[in-house]
Amino acid sequence: MTRTRKAEIRRAAYAYAARELDAIRDWETSERHWPDEDEREEFETQVSRIVAELESKAQPTTTPAPAAG
C-alpha cells in the first residue's frame, strides 16, 4: 500500500471519527438531562475541541512542489 493511500485512509478515519463524535455531542446535549449547566457547557467545549482537531487531521495536506531547475 502506498503512502498516499495510507494517508487517504487515515484522513477518512479522522473524518468519520469527527462525524460520529459530533453526532454524540448533539445527542448528549439535546437528550440528556444536565442538572448543571456549567457541566453541559464544559462537555460541549471539550467535545467541540476534539471534533475540530479530528476535522483538521482529516484535511488533505499539501506538499510543496519540487523546485524547478
Helices and strands as residue ranges (DSSP letters): H 3-31, H 37-58
